[in-house]
């Protein structure tokens, strides 16, 4: 079985008029996209869609492309932050009823989406 985690992906926030949530796309598979209410849900749904896309290609006798652009990313990101920032993030996560990891992932995804829109 192919290691799907080797395929790079991009996540972009969807505008409220597009239903909100997050869109996930795979550069190696232009026909494979998915979405979710949160970045984590979009990734989970995207991996399901990627697995189905690869299976469909194989059923048609077509080869699935090898990961070509990156793919060596584990998805883990560890960074020490100042105690004051950690405290503020923890308080905000409690206020929103989510884990700090989910909060930071959402903030990063939104920031990247906003940045990409200005290019």
Number of C-alpha atoms within 10 A of each C-alpha: 3 9 8 14 14 16 21 18 19 14 21 21 23 17 10 8 6 9 9 14 17 25 22 23 21 20 16 16 17 8 11 18 21 20 24 19 14 19 25 15 17 22 21 16 18 23 21 13 17 21 15 13 17 19 15 13 13 12 10 9 9 11 11 15 11 11 18 11 13 10 14 11 11 8 7 6 7 6 6 6 9 8 9 9 10 13 12 11 17 18 13 15 17 13 9 11 10 12 14 17 12 14 20 14 16 17 13 13 19 18 14 15 17 13 10 10 9 6 5
